[in-house]
Amino acid sequence: GFHGALSNFKVDFDLLLELCSKNPHWHFFIIGDEREKQSNDQFSKIVALNNVTAPGFVDYEELPEYIACFDVAIMPFLLNDYTSGMFPMKYFEYVAARRRIVSTNLDFLASVEHEVAIAKTADEFATCIEKALHEDPISNSHARKLVGQNTWDDRLDTMLDKLELGK
């Protein structure tokens, strides 16, 4: 499964289409919506596949229930100037849900200890997903260690503390 903004400058729709097309025995759940002027022609081909469910936008309060249904979480992002500076919170959300993760080689992965299998092609994604399907979920203790202080509550507290110091 995947959740996030389905932006043509972030998501590698060609990779996602190939991955979903070549693996009809798996069901892909893609949560998110295309924003105005950020759509991609490949996405309509992806959602037309029998093994893809794309419910559109899901309220953040409901998102944990959806992620809990993923067997493997994927981050099929393009590698470009935009994504090179990206640190997706979905990484922490996936880890907190104890999901195994397969991703393209985003720059942020070099800066953190992570539980991510890195893939470049649809075939590599499929190999990594297959392996992840046979692994146990990330343990609670390891997930807590990886997430650390990177929760929405901790980030909010840090921001509020900094704003209070500025008064």
Buried (B, 14 or more C-beta within 10 A) or exposed (E): BBBBEBBBEBBBBEBBBBBBBEBEEBBBBBBBBBEEEBBBEBBEBBBEBEBBEBEEEBEEEEBEEBBEEBBBBBBBBBEEEEBEEEEBEBBBBBBBBBBBBBBBEBEBBEEEEBBBBBBEEBEBBBBBBEEBEEEEBBEEEBBEEBBEEBBEEEEEEEEEEEEEEEE
